[in-house]
Amino acid sequence: MVIDEENKDVDQSEKEIVGYWEDGLAIYADGTREERKVDKNQVDRRQLSELELDREGLWEEKFQSHTDHKPHGPMSVGSDITFPGSKFLYGLPEHASSTVLKNTVGSNAEYEHPYRLYNLDVFEYDLDVPMALYGAVPLLVSQSVKTGTSGVFWFNPSETYIDINDDDSGSKTSHWMSESGIIDVFFIPGPTPKDFYRQYAKLTGTTPLPPIFSLGYHQCRWNYKDEQDVHQVHDKFEELDYPYDVLWLDIEHTDGKRYFTWDKNLFPNPKTMQEKLWSQGRRMVTIVDPHVKRDNGYYIHKDATAKGLYIKDRDGEKDFDGWCWPGSSSYLDFTDEKARSWWADQFAYDRYHGSTPTLYTWNDMNEPSVFNGPEITMQKDLLNLHGDEHREWHNLYGMLFQRSTMEGLIRRNKEENIRPFVLSRSFFAGSQKYGSIWTGDNAAEWSHLEIAAPMLLSLNVGALSFVGADVGGFFGNTDAELMTRWMQAGAYQPFFRGHAHHDAKRREPWMFGDETMVRLRKASMARYALLPFWYTVFHEASITGMPVMRTMWMQYPQIESLYSIDDQYIIGSDLLVKPVTAPGVTDSVVKFPGDNVWYDAESLVLVSKRGKEGTVQEITVPSDIDTVPVFQRGGSVIPRKLRLRRSSHTMTRDPYTLYVALDTDGSASGELYMDDENTFNYVNKNEFASAKFTVEIGGKYGYIRNSATVGEGWKGISEETNKMIERIIVMGVEKHPQSVDEVGESLGFTHDSNAHVLVIRKPELSALVDWEVKITF
């Protein structure tokens, strides 16, 4: 609500403030709302000379009604870094802009302002701008055919600006400026993408292998109203045989926004509710934000106050008092190890009453969001428990909060052996070690679906692999076509969640009619069929540091014409995805690297023949409302599970189907990684296995082989009858086989001479043992 005509001349500063909304504007006692002031005289401060700058602002700076006191005076550090011979730079997430970075200064500037890294709760963010968003990774990556892959990690968590430009030779240059700290820079030489991400992982860590349920579909809304609503939604998924793994509860499930509690009227039996979901293979996630309601009757606040764990005011005397969802709130100092450990302890089952082992956590508002603060965050002159100003470590807050939550989910279980799952909105370099990230409060608009892939690719450039954009868009209402295209796109992004604002119409998959529900279910089923592949790619990421969702140049660094492409991408090294992001589309143009042949992942037919190495073939492919353009690389083997189940848990013992896509020389290879999908036993007890498949078909014979590696903890577990393969599908087989056998035993098969697809039925082979299948032509 804005100021009405009757009160338009009233001085807003004199009106009684009773609260703040999430955009940071005041709510007044008369029901009106503060208007946002726009400075029409704003200028680009980069163009001002030193004499033109406000000298008084160097020691004390005002932002609207806020004053930033600078007891240490003006500070900043900066540097110019050039990438000789490079025309393409990437990284610096998070921004709602293209994956390739645009010039911000110079004659070819496309933005008027530098890229800003300062974690903020941005209400309804704009697109194609370098404005700051929820997270910050000060990593700049250069890609060049001549010099390869290299980069710079600017290790500074204070507010940072980066200008991008071209020097006189046409090489990309960057100008870094951080408000405080020291120059702590790591130069990462590469020269290949794999080398680069292995080196960067040594600095900031890798993405740990997530529990497989977290790779399934997540259903969320602000808010499912009560237990009856939860059960009705869950039961409808069951009725429709629609696969999903997790049901989420937003802030309204709590007792007055007091986290670690439940509204006893709406959720009187939280354990029973969770156990009902788990009895059918589903889990639950509840939201836990960092702001703590200042209520002396609230055990979390009372204990944190008594232990002195809160961030202090600028004098270091009083606990900081800010405004967020509960109203007056304090914020723990997550830079302090004792505070982090105390927070982790709150997830114990005897502390978080109503929680069970199948309840996981969502960390939101952790930039941190302060509704009555400057730019809806903390004042820079607040102090942590060690006396350091907030300006020194602002961008670390969200990551340290997620870290503490993750440690709590591990610590709550005996032997600390169950893998955690924590979703966070805010992040910094290294956040990949602690859980998943999403792109925040997007909108139900085609433009936000279109920007999702570039944003997610930028996050992956920053080594944050477990990322996603909310399906359907958070703000506003989506129609059936937009929801369908978003579900299809979401099924091929690492984190897969549907979410909606409380003012948005209900948008569970069945809310758009039967025809649309079938399309949405098909997309979700495709995701679940590929879970073994996703899991294997995440395992690779946990070891090598390579992103899961890759830009085209990460796989084809020698093809410069792919450097600026961010509307298609590759999952791992084998699946090329081109989401449809506009209405009314029936055909899409896909850029296929000529280094490989490519097959349609659904029809299995050859789409793109091999061309000259280093070239790109642009091919128009069908992409009507029932079609997702997804293609398998020739030379790969992808594992799937094809039996329709309602959750990943119910798929555990299902057999595999291997999809083999032959290259032009008749060869292919691929891996399947296996463990219990939920615990740390793969590390602690060597309970894991991997299967390495190789295929060679040519002349009179062809061979499909498996070389199995079984960890000591899994040896002797009836390898002959576990992790079975029920079908092998081979694309690109032109000749009709005479026979297919394994150790002399004949196997059933069919061959489609038009599609050139061979299907070997019921080979009854285990992925845990070595074997060889012989094909005779």
C-alpha positions in Angstrom: 0.0 0.0 0.0 1.3 3.5 -0.8 0.5 6.8 0.8 -3.1 7.9 -0.2 -4.1 11.3 -1.5 -5.4 12.5 1.9 -2.0 11.9 3.6 0.3 12.7 0.7 1.6 15.9 2.3 2.2 14.4 5.7 5.9 14.1 6.6 6.5 10.4 6.6 9.3 10.8 9.2 6.7 11.9 11.7 4.4 9.0 11.3 4.4 6.0 13.7 6.2 3.0 12.3 4.7 -0.3 13.4 6.8 -2.7 11.2 8.6 -3.2 7.9 7.9 -5.3 4.9 10.4 -7.4 3.0 11.2 -4.6 0.6 12.5 -2.6 3.5 9.8 0.1 3.4 8.1 1.1 6.6 4.5 0.2 7.6 2.7 3.0 9.4 0.1 2.9 12.1 -2.5 4.4 9.9 -2.1 1.5 7.4 -0.2 3.3 4.8 3.3 2.3 3.6 6.4 4.3 3.0 7.1 5.3 -0.6 10.5 4.6 -2.1 12.3 7.8 -2.9 14.1 8.0 -6.3 17.1 10.2 -6.6 16.7 11.9 -10.0 20.1 13.5 -9.7 22.0 10.3 -9.1 25.3 10.3 -11.0 27.9 7.7 -11.8 30.4 8.2 -9.0 33.1 6.6 -11.0 33.2 9.7 -13.2 33.8 12.1 -10.4 37.2 13.5 -9.7 38.7 13.4 -6.2 37.9 17.0 -5.6 34.2 16.5 -6.5 33.8 13.7 -3.9 32.0 14.5 -0.7 35.0 14.7 1.7 32.7 14.4 4.8 31.3 11.1 3.6 34.6 9.5 3.8 34.3 9.2 7.6 30.5 9.0 7.9 28.2 8.0 5.1 24.4 8.3 5.0 22.1 5.9 3.1 18.5 7.1 3.3 17.7 7.3 7.1 20.8 5.2 8.0 24.3 6.4 9.0 27.3 4.3 8.4 30.0 5.4 10.9 33.5 4.6 9.8 35.7 4.6 13.0 38.7 3.5 10.9 38.2 6.1 8.2 38.0 5.5 4.5 39.3 2.2 3.3 39.5 0.2 0.1 41.7 -2.2 -1.8 41.8 -2.7 -5.5 43.7 -4.0 -8.5 43.6 -4.2 -12.3 44.0 -7.7 -13.7 44.3 -8.4 -17.4 43.8 -11.7 -19.3 46.0 -11.4 -22.4 44.5 -12.8 -25.6 41.1 -13.5 -23.9 37.8 -12.1 -25.3 35.5 -14.0 -22.9 35.2 -13.7 -19.1 32.7 -15.6 -16.8 31.9 -15.9 -13.2 31.1 -13.3 -10.4 27.8 -14.9 -9.5 25.1 -13.9 -8.5 23.6 -11.7 -11.2 20.5 -12.0 -13.3 22.4 -11.6 -16.5 24.2 -13.5 -19.2 26.8 -16.1 -18.4 29.5 -14.3 -20.4 30.3 -11.1 -18.6 29.6 -7.8 -20.3 31.7 -4.7 -20.5 30.8 -2.1 -17.8 33.2 0.7 -18.9 34.8 1.8 -22.2 33.4 2.4 -25.6 31.8 -1.1 -25.8 30.2 -0.9 -22.4 26.8 -2.6 -22.2 26.2 -1.8 -18.5 26.4 1.6 -16.8 27.6 0.2 -13.5 30.1 -2.4 -12.4 29.3 -5.9 -11.3 28.5 -5.7 -7.6 29.2 -8.4 -5.0 27.2 -7.6 -1.9 24.7 -10.2 -0.6 21.3 -8.6 -0.4 17.6 -9.7 0.0 16.4 -8.2 -3.3 12.7 -7.9 -3.7 11.5 -8.7 -7.2 14.9 -8.4 -8.8 15.5 -6.9 -12.3 17.0 -8.8 -15.2 20.0 -8.0 -17.4 21.7 -5.8 -14.8 24.9 -6.1 -12.8 23.1 -5.3 -9.5 23.9 -7.4 -6.4 21.8 -10.4 -5.5 21.7 -13.0 -2.8 25.2 -14.4 -3.1 28.8 -13.6 -4.1 31.6 -15.6 -5.6 34.6 -13.4 -6.4 35.9 -15.8 -9.1 36.7 -14.6 -12.6 37.2 -17.2 -15.3 38.8 -16.6 -18.7 38.3 -18.9 -21.7 40.4 -18.6 -24.8 41.3 -21.0 -27.6 44.9 -19.6 -27.5 45.5 -19.4 -23.7 43.0 -22.0 -22.5 41.1 -21.7 -19.1 42.5 -19.6 -16.4 41.1 -17.4 -13.6 41.5 -15.2 -10.6 40.0 -15.8 -7.1 39.8 -12.5 -5.2 39.4 -13.7 -1.6 37.6 -10.8 0.0 34.2 -11.0 1.6 33.5 -7.3 1.9 31.5 -5.3 -0.6 33.2 -5.5 -4.0 32.8 -3.9 -7.4 34.3 -5.3 -10.6 34.5 -3.4 -13.9 35.0 -5.3 -17.1 36.6 -3.7 -20.2 38.8 -4.3 -23.2 42.4 -3.0 -23.4 44.0 -1.6 -26.5 44.9 -5.0 -27.8 41.3 -6.3 -27.4 42.2 -8.4 -24.3 39.8 -8.5 -21.4 40.7 -6.5 -18.3 39.1 -6.4 -14.9 39.3 -3.7 -12.2 38.6 -4.9 -8.7 37.7 -2.7 -5.8 36.7 -3.9 -2.3 35.6 -1.7 0.5 38.0 -3.3 3.1 40.3 -6.1 3.8 43.6 -7.0 2.1 44.6 -8.0 -1.4 44.5 -11.8 -1.2 44.5 -13.1 -4.8 44.9 -16.6 -6.2 45.9 -17.0 -9.8 44.5 -20.3 -11.2 46.5 -21.3 -14.3 44.4 -24.2 -15.8 45.0 -24.5 -18.7 42.0 -26.9 -19.3 38.6 -26.6 -17.7 39.3 -29.9 -15.8 42.7 -28.6 -14.6 41.1 -25.3 -13.6 38.3 -26.8 -11.4 40.7 -29.3 -9.8 42.9 -26.4 -8.8 40.0 -24.2 -7.6 38.6 -27.2 -5.6 41.9 -27.3 -3.6 41.2 -23.7 -2.5 37.5 -23.9 -1.7 36.5 -27.6 -1.7 34.1 -29.7 -3.8 30.4 -30.4 -3.7 29.9 -33.5 -1.4 27.8 -36.3 -2.7 24.2 -35.4 -1.8 21.6 -38.0 -0.6 19.8 -39.1 -3.7 16.3 -38.0 -2.4 17.6 -34.4 -2.7 18.0 -34.9 -6.5 14.3 -35.8 -6.9 11.4 -33.4 -7.1 10.6 -31.0 -4.2 7.1 -29.5 -3.8 7.0 -26.2 -1.9 4.7 -23.3 -1.3 4.5 -20.3 1.1 2.6 -21.9 2.8 0.9 -25.3 3.1 -1.7 -24.2 5.6 -1.9 -27.1 8.1 -1.5 -30.8 8.5 -4.7 -31.5 6.5 -3.4 -29.5 3.6 -0.1 -31.4 3.7 -1.9 -34.7 3.7 -4.2 -33.7 0.9 -1.3 -32.6 -1.3 0.6 -35.7 -0.6 -2.3 -38.0 -1.2 -3.0 -36.3 -4.5 0.6 -37.1 -5.7 0.0 -40.7 -4.6 -3.3 -40.9 -6.5 -1.8 -39.6 -9.7 1.3 -41.7 -9.5 3.3 -38.5 -9.7 6.9 -38.9 -8.4 8.2 -36.5 -5.8 10.5 -36.8 -2.8 10.1 -33.9 -0.5 7.2 -31.7 0.8 8.3 -28.3 2.2 6.9 -25.9 4.9 7.6 -22.2 4.9 7.5 -19.8 7.8 3.8 -20.1 8.7 4.3 -23.5 10.1 6.1 -22.0 13.2 4.7 -20.6 16.4 4.8 -16.9 15.5 8.0 -17.1 13.4 9.9 -18.7 16.2 12.1 -21.2 14.4 12.4 -24.8 15.8 8.8 -24.6 16.8 5.4 -25.6 15.4 2.0 -23.8 15.3 0.2 -26.2 17.6 -3.2 -25.3 16.1 -2.2 -25.9 12.5 0.5 -28.6 13.1 -0.4 -30.4 16.3 1.2 -33.7 15.4 4.4 -32.9 13.4 6.0 -36.3 14.0 3.0 -38.2 12.9 2.8 -36.1 9.8 6.4 -36.7 8.9 6.1 -40.4 9.7 3.1 -40.6 7.3 5.1 -39.1 4.5 8.1 -41.4 5.2 5.9 -44.5 5.2 5.4 -43.8 1.5 9.0 -42.8 0.9 8.8 -39.0 1.2 10.6 -36.6 3.4 9.9 -33.1 4.7 11.8 -29.8 4.8 11.1 -26.9 7.2 12.4 -23.4 7.0 14.9 -22.1 9.6 16.0 -18.5 9.1 18.8 -16.7 11.0 16.7 -13.9 12.6 15.7 -14.8 16.1 12.5 -13.3 17.6 13.4 -11.1 20.6 11.0 -12.8 23.1 12.2 -13.8 26.5 9.8 -16.6 26.6 11.3 -18.2 23.5 13.9 -20.7 24.5 16.2 -20.1 21.5 16.4 -16.3 22.2 16.7 -16.7 25.9 19.6 -19.2 25.7 21.4 -17.2 22.9 21.1 -14.0 25.0 22.4 -15.7 28.1 25.4 -17.1 26.3 26.1 -13.8 24.5 26.0 -15.2 21.0 24.4 -12.3 19.1 25.9 -9.7 16.8 26.4 -6.4 18.7 25.7 -2.7 18.0 28.5 -0.5 16.8 29.6 0.2 20.3 29.9 -3.5 21.1 27.6 -3.2 24.1 24.0 -4.2 23.1 22.7 -7.0 21.0 21.7 -5.8 17.6 18.0 -5.3 17.2 16.7 -5.5 13.7 13.3 -6.2 12.0 12.4 -9.3 10.0 9.5 -11.8 9.8 9.0 -12.2 13.6 9.3 -8.4 14.1 12.0 -7.3 16.5 14.9 -9.8 16.0 18.5 -10.5 16.9 21.1 -12.4 14.8 23.6 -14.9 15.9 27.3 -14.2 15.1 28.1 -17.2 12.8 31.7 -16.0 12.4 32.2 -17.3 16.0 32.9 -21.0 16.4 31.0 -21.3 19.7 27.9 -19.6 18.2 28.0 -22.0 15.2 28.3 -25.0 17.5 25.5 -23.8 19.7 23.3 -23.3 16.7 24.1 -26.8 15.4 23.1 -28.2 18.7 19.6 -26.8 18.3 18.8 -29.4 15.6 19.1 -32.3 18.2 15.8 -34.2 18.4 15.4 -33.4 22.0 15.8 -29.6 21.3 13.9 -29.3 18.0 10.7 -30.9 19.3 8.6 -32.5 16.6 11.6 -33.2 14.3 12.5 -36.6 13.0 15.4 -38.1 11.0 13.4 -37.5 7.8 13.1 -33.7 8.4 15.6 -31.5 6.6 16.3 -27.7 6.5 15.9 -24.7 4.3 17.9 -21.6 5.2 16.4 -18.4 3.8 16.9 -14.6 4.5 20.6 -15.2 5.3 22.2 -12.4 3.4 21.3 -11.4 6.2 17.9 -9.8 5.6 17.0 -6.9 7.9 13.9 -5.2 6.8 14.7 -1.9 8.5 18.4 -1.9 7.6 20.2 -0.1 4.8 19.5 -2.0 1.6 17.5 -4.4 3.7 20.6 -5.8 5.4 22.8 -5.1 8.4 24.6 -1.8 9.1 28.2 -2.1 8.2 29.4 -0.8 11.5 27.9 -3.5 13.6 30.4 -5.7 15.5 30.8 -9.4 15.7 31.9 -11.1 19.0 35.5 -10.5 18.2 35.0 -6.8 17.6 35.3 -6.9 13.8 33.0 -4.7 11.8 30.2 -6.3 9.7 31.6 -4.6 6.6 34.7 -6.9 6.8 32.8 -10.2 6.5 29.3 -9.4 5.2 29.4 -11.8 2.3 30.4 -14.7 4.6 27.3 -14.6 6.8 25.0 -16.7 4.6 27.6 -19.4 4.0 28.6 -19.7 7.7 24.9 -20.0 8.6 24.4 -22.8 6.1 27.5 -24.5 7.4 26.3 -24.4 10.9 22.9 -25.8 9.9 24.5 -28.6 7.9 26.7 -29.5 10.9 23.6 -29.6 13.0 21.9 -32.1 10.7 24.9 -34.3 10.8 25.4 -34.0 14.6 21.8 -34.9 15.5 22.2 -38.5 14.4 24.0 -41.2 16.3 27.4 -41.9 14.8 26.9 -38.8 12.7 26.5 -41.0 9.6 23.5 -39.6 7.7 24.1 -37.2 4.9 22.5 -33.7 5.5 20.5 -31.6 3.1 20.3 -27.8 3.5 19.1 -25.3 0.9 20.4 -21.8 1.2 19.6 -18.6 -0.6 22.9 -16.7 0.3 26.3 -18.0 -0.5 30.0 -17.3 -0.9 33.0 -19.1 -2.5 33.1 -22.5 -0.8 29.3 -22.8 -0.2 29.4 -25.8 -2.4 30.7 -27.8 0.6 27.5 -27.2 2.7 24.5 -27.8 0.5 22.2 -26.6 -2.2 21.6 -23.0 -3.5 18.6 -21.6 -5.4 18.3 -18.4 -7.4 15.8 -16.7 -5.0 12.6 -14.9 -5.6 12.1 -15.2 -9.3 8.8 -14.4 -11.1 6.2 -16.4 -13.0 7.3 -14.8 -16.3 8.8 -16.1 -19.5 11.8 -13.8 -19.0 12.6 -15.3 -15.7 12.5 -18.8 -17.2 14.8 -17.6 -19.9 17.3 -16.1 -17.5 17.3 -19.3 -15.3 19.8 -21.2 -17.4 22.3 -18.4 -17.7 22.1 -17.7 -13.9 22.6 -21.4 -13.1 25.5 -21.7 -15.5 27.1 -18.7 -13.9 26.7 -20.4 -10.5 28.3 -23.6 -11.9 31.2 -21.4 -13.3 31.6 -20.4 -9.6 31.8 -24.2 -8.7 28.4 -24.2 -7.1 26.9 -27.3 -8.8 23.9 -28.1 -6.6 21.7 -25.2 -7.8 18.3 -24.6 -9.2 15.7 -22.0 -10.1 12.2 -22.4 -8.6 9.9 -24.1 -11.1 6.9 -21.9 -12.0 8.4 -18.7 -10.6 7.9 -17.4 -7.0 6.0 -14.2 -7.6 2.8 -14.1 -9.7 0.7 -16.6 -11.5 1.7 -19.0 -14.2 -0.4 -20.5 -16.9 -0.4 -24.1 -18.2 2.2 -23.5 -21.0 4.7 -21.6 -18.8 4.3 -24.2 -16.0 4.9 -27.0 -18.5 8.0 -25.5 -20.0 9.4 -24.6 -16.6 8.8 -28.1 -15.3 10.5 -29.5 -18.4 13.5 -27.2 -17.8 13.6 -27.8 -14.1 13.8 -31.6 -14.7 17.3 -31.0 -16.2 18.7 -28.6 -13.6 20.6 -30.0 -10.6 18.1 -28.8 -7.9 14.5 -29.4 -8.9 11.9 -27.6 -6.8 8.5 -26.1 -7.4 7.6 -23.0 -5.3 5.1 -20.2 -5.1 4.3 -17.0 -3.1 1.3 -17.1 -0.8 -0.5 -14.6 -3.0 -0.1 -16.8 -6.1 -2.8 -19.2 -7.1 -2.2 -22.9 -6.1 -0.1 -24.5 -8.8 0.4 -28.1 -7.8 0.8 -30.2 -11.0 -2.9 -31.2 -11.1 -4.2 -27.5 -10.9 -3.9 -27.0 -14.7 -6.1 -29.9 -15.9 -5.4 -33.5 -16.8 -3.7 -32.8 -20.1 -1.1 -30.5 -18.5 -0.7 -32.8 -15.5 0.3 -35.6 -17.7 2.9 -33.4 -19.4 4.3 -32.3 -16.0 4.4 -35.9 -14.7 6.2 -37.0 -17.8 8.9 -34.4 -17.1 9.2 -35.5 -13.5 9.3 -39.2 -14.6 12.2 -38.3 -17.0 14.1 -36.8 -14.1 13.6 -39.9 -11.9 14.6 -42.3 -14.7 17.9 -40.3 -14.9 18.6 -40.3 -11.2 21.4 -43.0 -11.5 23.1 -40.7 -14.1 22.6 -37.5 -12.0 24.0 -39.4 -9.0 27.1 -40.5 -11.0 27.8 -37.0 -12.2 27.5 -35.6 -8.7 30.0 -38.3 -7.6 32.4 -37.1 -10.3 31.9 -33.5 -9.1 32.7 -34.5 -5.5 36.1 -35.9 -6.6 37.2 -33.7 -9.5 35.5 -30.3 -8.7 34.1 -30.2 -12.3 30.6 -28.6 -12.4 27.5 -30.8 -12.9 25.7 -28.3 -15.2 28.3 -27.2 -17.7 28.6 -24.4 -20.2 29.3 -25.6 -23.7 32.9 -24.4 -23.5 33.6 -26.5 -20.5 33.3 -29.6 -22.7 34.4 -28.0 -25.9 37.0 -25.4 -25.0 38.4 -25.5 -28.6 35.2 -24.2 -30.2 35.1 -20.4 -29.7 31.7 -20.1 -31.4 30.2 -21.8 -28.3 31.8 -19.5 -25.8 28.8 -17.1 -25.6 26.1 -19.8 -25.6 24.1 -20.0 -22.4 20.6 -21.1 -23.6 21.8 -24.7 -23.9 24.2 -26.7 -21.7 25.6 -30.1 -20.9 24.9 -32.2 -17.9 28.2 -33.9 -17.1 29.7 -34.7 -20.4 26.9 -36.6 -22.0 23.5 -34.9 -22.1 23.0 -31.7 -24.1 19.8 -29.8 -23.0 18.1 -26.9 -24.8 15.2 -25.7 -22.6 12.3 -24.0 -24.4 11.9 -20.6 -22.8 9.3 -18.8 -25.0 5.6 -19.3 -25.6 4.2 -20.9 -28.8 7.5 -22.7 -29.7 7.3 -25.7 -32.0 10.9 -25.8 -33.2 14.3 -25.0 -31.7 17.7 -24.4 -33.2 20.4 -26.4 -31.3 24.1 -25.9 -31.8 25.8 -29.4 -31.9 29.6 -29.7 -31.5 30.8 -31.4 -34.6 33.4 -33.4 -32.6 30.6 -35.9 -31.8 27.5 -37.5 -33.2 24.3 -36.8 -31.2 21.1 -38.8 -30.6 17.7 -37.7 -29.5 17.4 -38.9 -25.9 13.8 -39.9 -26.3 13.4 -41.2 -29.8 17.0 -42.6 -29.8 17.5 -41.6 -33.5 20.6 -39.9 -34.8 20.1 -36.1 -35.0 23.6 -34.7 -35.7 26.3 -36.5 -37.6 29.9 -36.0 -36.8 31.4 -33.0 -38.6 34.8 -31.4 -38.8 36.5 -31.2 -35.4 36.1 -27.8 -33.8 33.0 -26.9 -35.8 29.3 -26.4 -34.9 26.3 -27.7 -36.7 23.1 -25.8 -36.2 20.1 -28.0 -36.6 16.4 -27.2 -36.2 14.7 -29.9 -34.0 11.1 -30.4 -33.0 10.2 -28.9 -29.6 6.4 -28.7 -29.4 4.7 -28.6 -25.9 5.2 -32.4 -25.5 8.9 -32.3 -26.4 12.1 -31.4 -24.5 15.2 -31.0 -26.7 17.6 -33.4 -24.9 20.4 -35.2 -26.7 22.9 -37.9 -25.8 26.5 -37.6 -27.0 27.8 -40.4 -29.3 30.4 -42.3 -27.4 28.6 -42.3 -24.1 26.8 -44.8 -21.8 24.1 -43.4 -19.6 22.4 -45.5 -16.8 18.6 -45.1 -16.2 15.9 -46.8 -14.1 12.7 -47.1 -16.0 10.2 -48.5 -13.6 7.7 -45.9 -12.6 7.9 -45.2 -8.8 6.7 -42.5 -6.6 10.0 -41.6 -4.9 13.7 -42.2 -5.1 13.5 -44.4 -1.9 11.1 -46.8 -3.6 13.5 -47.1 -6.6 16.5 -48.3 -4.5 16.4 -52.0 -5.6 15.2 -51.4 -9.1 17.3 -52.7 -12.0 19.2 -50.5 -14.5 18.8 -49.9 -18.2 22.0 -48.9 -20.0 21.6 -46.4 -22.9 24.6 -46.8 -25.2 25.2 -44.1 -27.9 27.8 -45.2 -30.4 30.3 -42.8 -31.8 31.2 -43.0 -35.5 33.9 -45.6 -34.8 31.3 -47.8 -33.0 32.7 -47.2 -29.5 31.2 -45.8 -26.3 32.1 -45.7 -22.6 30.5 -44.6 -19.4 30.3 -45.1 -15.6 27.7 -46.0 -13.0 28.4 -45.1 -9.3 26.5 -46.9 -6.6 26.3 -46.8 -2.8 23.4 -46.8 -0.2 22.5 -43.2 -1.4 21.9 -41.9 2.1 24.8 -42.4 4.6 28.5 -41.7 4.8 29.3 -45.4 4.6 30.8 -45.0 1.2 33.5 -43.0 2.9 33.6 -44.5 6.4 33.2 -48.2 5.5 34.1 -48.4 1.8 30.5 -49.4 1.0 30.4 -48.5 -2.7 30.9 -49.7 -6.2 31.5 -48.3 -9.6 30.9 -49.9 -13.0 33.0 -48.9 -16.0 31.2 -49.8 -19.3 33.0 -50.0 -22.6 31.5 -50.8 -26.0 33.2 -51.7 -29.2 31.1 -52.6 -32.3 32.6 -53.1 -35.7 33.0 -55.7 -38.5 31.6 -59.1 -37.6 31.6 -58.7 -33.8 30.7 -56.3 -31.1 31.4 -56.3 -27.4 29.8 -54.7 -24.3 32.0 -55.1 -21.3 31.8 -54.1 -17.6 34.8 -53.6 -15.3 33.5 -53.4 -11.7 35.2 -51.9 -8.7 33.7 -52.9 -5.4 34.7 -51.3 -2.1 35.8 -53.6 0.7 32.6 -52.9 2.6 30.4 -54.1 -0.2 32.3 -57.2 -1.2 30.5 -60.5 -0.5 26.9 -59.0 -0.6 25.6 -61.3 -3.3 27.1 -59.5 -6.2 25.4 -61.8 -8.6 21.9 -60.7 -7.6 22.3 -57.1 -6.7 22.4 -53.9 -8.8 21.0 -55.8 -11.8 20.9 -54.6 -15.4 17.6 -55.5 -17.0 18.1 -54.0 -20.5 20.8 -52.6 -22.7 19.8 -50.2 -25.5 22.4 -49.4 -28.2 21.9 -46.5 -30.6 23.6 -46.4 -33.9 23.6 -50.1 -34.7 23.0 -50.2 -38.5 23.4 -54.0 -39.2 21.0 -56.6 -37.8 22.8 -58.9 -35.4 22.7 -62.7 -35.9 23.1 -63.4 -32.2 23.8 -61.8 -28.8 25.3 -63.9 -26.0 27.1 -63.8 -22.6 29.5 -66.6 -21.8 27.9 -68.7 -24.5 24.3 -68.2 -23.2 22.0 -66.7 -25.8 20.3 -63.4 -24.9 17.0 -62.1 -26.4 17.2 -58.9 -28.5 15.3 -56.8 -31.0 16.7 -54.5 -33.7 15.0 -51.6 -35.3 16.5 -51.3 -38.8 15.0 -47.9 -39.4 16.1 -46.2 -36.1 19.2 -48.4 -35.9 18.5 -49.3 -32.3 19.4 -52.6 -30.7 17.7 -53.6 -27.5 19.1 -56.5 -25.5 16.4 -57.8 -23.1 16.9 -59.3 -19.7 20.6 -60.0 -19.7 20.4 -60.7 -15.9 23.9 -59.2 -15.3 25.0 -57.4 -12.2 26.8 -54.1 -12.3 28.9 -55.4 -9.4 30.8 -58.0 -11.4 32.9 -58.1 -14.6 31.1 -59.5 -17.7 31.2 -59.4 -21.4 28.3 -59.5 -23.9 29.2 -60.6 -27.5 27.3 -59.4 -30.5 27.7 -61.4 -33.8 26.7 -59.9 -37.1 
